[in-house]
Amino acid sequence: MKPEFIAAYEPQEGARRARELFEKTFTAKPVGVWRAPGRVNVIGEHTDYNGGKALPLALPHAIYVALRVREDDQLKIVSEDFPQLSVHSLSELAKNYPASGPGAFVGGVILGLRQVLNDRGQNEKARELAQKVPGLEVAIASSVPLSAGLSSSAALECAIAVGINDLASLRLSDNFEGRKLLVEAGKIAENRYVGAPTGGLDQSASMLCEQDRVLELDCSTWQTRSHPFDLSALCLSLLVIDTCTSHDLADGQYGARRAACEAAAQVLGVKELGELVPKKIASSDNLTDLEFADYPPSWVQSQLDKLEDAEQVSRVRHVLTEIARCQRLCELLEAGADLDQWRKLLDASHKSLRRDYEVTCEELDVAVEAARKAGAYGARMTGGGFGGGVIAPGRSDQLAATAQSVLEAFVKAGFNQPRFLCASPSAAADRVA
């Protein structure tokens, strides 16, 4: 048995597939096709809703949406993965949410952007959006695996966001500040209309990332900084492992983690836990050896000592050390990759997510361990957890061997057969046809 690798659609191929599906379903041509990438998080997991830092990159694997405006408020949606036509009402979604199905994602973005524009005092643009995009016909083609921790839902939201931005002539995607408004619309769609309490990291990555770079995202200010991430210059590749273990961020577990962090922040007297992380992390701070006596650093332990709830202690320990690990990796990228330190940071991140945040599962842990044994320069889960994906950077000439090692470990454990992607930093959401 050989590993199955999922290829990304080239933009022309993705546009063709979405357009042909649209024409087959609606017997008409779409106005255009828009693309938005999935993402992986190099490090910085469950830090976004805590006002911390994260380091995502956009995948070459993307979602493509072919769109046409309707004259009524209906949303008619078809996709390669779910070929049966789905019909929804935008006005019903506005009254009855959270909801399930593709209409919640698509309609949630439209309603979310209306709200964002009104909240920012751009009432005229909000009215134009409502008038120009009362409803939509949508055809979706995707090379982003579902439920793999690669943010397929955020990619769909961002593809819809840049699409309705163009259909309503809002011109928000032309500049950074406008794109941040589209990010906010996607976040509202996810939080309110889908019911998943995510923090906006996924939408930011899909909307703001750059080719051949990773995005340092400060989730307290939503300021960004790009760092070079030229793996090929180091003869490295980034292996992404889809464990084919489903997860649902709206099932309560994700929300429970967020609630514990918010409760701890209140006890510690801050709005968000990220406020407790120093701007400069001392080189002597132990962020990688979770079993050593000086872990976590004293500035973390001093906050933990103020907490009486054991669950809050473990959640805060992960969040504060994970933000610090993200800061340190950004410093390494600017100084020139230290692969040994890189490995230690990624490995510690996963261990912290397993021990302190308790969001891994057996499949994720087995994939991480198998990738490490095959020679990966660190490995960790990516995404919300409870299933989904793993990243494992390693030598390009060992990519296939690492994938084979993971596959054999899964077969031995009796798990579903995993799938694999080879990732490189890609461009942000935009129109392709």
PyMOL commands that set and color helices and strands:
alter all, ss='L'
color gray80, all
select helices_A, chain A and resi 11-26+48-50+90-95+102-119+123-132+152-167+172-174+176-194+201-208+232-234+253-268+273-276+298-304+310-335+339-355+362-373+396-413
alter helices_A, ss='H'
color red, helices_A
select strands_A, chain A and resi 4-5+32-43+53-70+74-79+86-89+135-142+213-218+223-228+236-242+380-382+389-395+419-423+430-431
alter strands_A, ss='S'
color yellow, strands_A
deselect
rebuild
show_as cartoon
